[in-house]
């Protein structure tokens, strides 16, 4: 395989004149003259560049191995830090949508690159304090995709027990995509912070319809019956049913319930982390929202729980914690040059 096929690509690597078409005929990498071939994707075929190892979708791409022998190696090109650890954690039986880890728009890959870098640099405390707006006094433990990573970015191979207990309690019978916060920051006996990260997608909304057997409910009544009604008395006291409005964020609601249950009476927070740049490009529908969810979520949180939900952006996180930090030079470069649909992902000016 050519050396260029093991490279992570940035927004500076693409020739945008080559991708302004629904059926690309040229590799989007600057000056590439390789003739594209066709490779499988679901029930169709998509263009693929043999030189650069990327498969072209509609206005985006993923890292791919055409023989599918080293597919995980190809997907790991999307990870700039601790690829060896990502290989151990990413393809566990409980990691949802691991097949998307090599996609340019993967929020999982973005989350890994940012938070594993912060952990390795001892900057998780700074990140947590920015996210919830108060001092926490110590470096928290990081659980990413449910598994603990220590301060050096190593995994113990153990999942967060309160998460496993809450899944067993609230999602018995759910077999597809169980609830799992993207990241959990834990302070021993003091606080738990659940982070729901988005990149190019919006926050799912409750909407009408019947879920299939083994799936989580997505309608208003189904969400309340499965998650709130089965929750502990303490969690039920935190939620005002009558405060739930027409705009009801299903995934964020599940995160709120899970955070409260996992904290077991202790301090908890839920953070929705989105890209300010990308959400301006999104279109809100009846199923997904790109708008600030904070007023809608806080409307059903009682009393002192209202300040436990926070809406933050990747751009703010970069400016507050990452920018101008000498120990985070690699992460800073990653955020500044990260691509989204071949263009610069984050407007940091």
Buried (B, 14 or more C-beta within 10 A) or exposed (E): EEEBBBBBBBBEBBBEEBBEEEEBEBBBBEEBEBEBEEBEBEEEEBBBBBBBBBBBBEBBBBBBBBEEEEBBBBBBBBBBBBBEBBBBBBEBEEBBEBEBBBBBBBBBBBBBBBBBBBBBBEBBBBBBBBBBEEEBEEBBBBBBBBBBBEBEBBBEEEBBEBBBEBBEEBBEEBEEEBBBBBBBBBBEEEBBBBBBBBBBBBBBBBBEEEBEEEEBBBBBEBBBEBBBEBBBEEBBEBBEEEBBEEBBBBBBBBBBBBBBBBBBEEBBBBBBBBBBBBBEEBEBEEEBBBBBBBEBBBBBBEEEBBEBBBBBBBBBBBBBBBEEBEBBEEBBEBBBBBBBBBEBBBEBE
